[in-house]
């Protein structure tokens, strides 16, 4: 097992990794920008190294600075968390070339799955169902028109690289396809430095269902069930739950087996998530994330399995100590992402937190790195906390979530807490009757 792990991230995920390491008896190194000198994970780590100025490109995306920090602290392994360099194949290679373990998959798997065109091809060869679309890159608007007419409108033009909703444009009919192609290509080039795009059938009322996978270096693979991540705004998730209220046991078992078999076929290691669109009883592959997901806690709550601990174990060369038949799914869990932004306008709200009280009690978990007196910097993603709640049933979970949201106090900055409080009393949400387009309509209708 590793003796020391460097955490190449910040915020709540850095705290999450730090806690897992300390519970395993592993020393930690926090790297941080000058803006994060007073961050909680920096205060609690065994060692800390400043790696640059506030801009992410000068600190958390600075590969050389992170490798240097690992070298001077005699680190054994580097955990990238999510975001930043977590799905950067070049960084994974650099880490291992310098003699450190990368707590994640191989660079080759990151590279393949990071290219959505290549990922679609890998999915097909592994037996995973995909959304009808182009076989690969589309290079001209004329080609896009031809394919769109073959698969039928509406369609969506998507960037092959990146994520977060960037480089994705919908064309409802032929008159909009040229514009969608040009905008998606331009946005993809600006956001990711790669203008490669492809085209898919646009599903009108799908749910976003993802399967959590865990694999070791020896061909052992298990799945830990599904998460429903359909509550999204601008393709950004806001709330996630497990299990999905839309699936039955047979569907849950079948899609889990499909995902596990595919992962075993490609020889993957570590944690990973295969994402699907689900509509009219059918699953369609979207992409695979080769890292820990923001929403991993809801899976931990219903399985009792510490995913970060398992990540670290697998990266150290350990064999999975559980089989699929050992996994027991129990109860229901919901996660609310708490962002420092206005709940109506979604304008980011960095600033000084002058009051903070986290909810507690049975079945309530808060993953966060903030505290009263903390200053939320303007340089990074606006998510500052995650509220995760567990109940024996979905209804019990909802009642506990309402209570916990009402207890949560963050003063000094705007947050998404008011939106969550309105959301969890809505009849459609309570009844589990929503899809990936529902939240935006909810917001447009004044959250009524």
Beta strands, then each sheet from edge to edge (+ up, - down):
strand 1: 4-7
strand 2: 27-33
strand 3: 47-52
strand 4: 77-79
strand 5: 101-102
strand 6: 155-159
strand 7: 168-171
strand 8: 197-201
strand 9: 207-215
strand 10: 221-233
strand 11: 236-242
strand 12: 270-279
strand 13: 282-289
strand 14: 332-339
strand 15: 351-352
strand 16: 355-357
strand 17: 364-368
strand 18: 375-376
strand 19: 383-391
strand 20: 409-411
sheet 1: 3+ 2+ 1+ 4+ 5+
sheet 2: 7+ 6- 8+
sheet 3: 13+ 12- 9+ 10- 11+ 14- 19+ 17-
sheet 4: 15+ 18-
sheet 5: 16+ 20-
end
